[in-house]
Amino acid sequence: MERQDIHPHFVPVIIATLVAVMGFAGLLLVNHGPCNKPNIKDQTMIQHGTTAGSAAAVGAAVAPTEQKPEIEPAVPGPKPVAPAISDQKKS
């Protein structure tokens, strides 16, 4: 009688478990690893915290944008009339 170490139905379960464990380990390494250190702001970054502050520091003026024109201008004259019942079949 020959002995089988692993039942063939459990091989996909073992492979899926190994992939899940390796993915979890990779997630922990990326999210909490040595490359994910908090950034410390120096004095120049603290002085001009916003875009407007940075622009004012170099002498640029910040102005609001122009209003966009209407999507479709008003057409002179009467509006076209739609049919009373357009979706129903005619009997």
GIURWO-V126866 format. One record per pair of residues at least 24 apart in sequence whose C-alpha atoms are under 10 Angstrom apart, sorted by sequence separation. I is the first residue (numbers start at 1). GAP is how many residues later the second one is. If there is no record, write none. Layout:
# GIURWO-V126866
i: <I & I>
gap: <GAP & GAP>
This chain:
# GIURWO-V126866
none
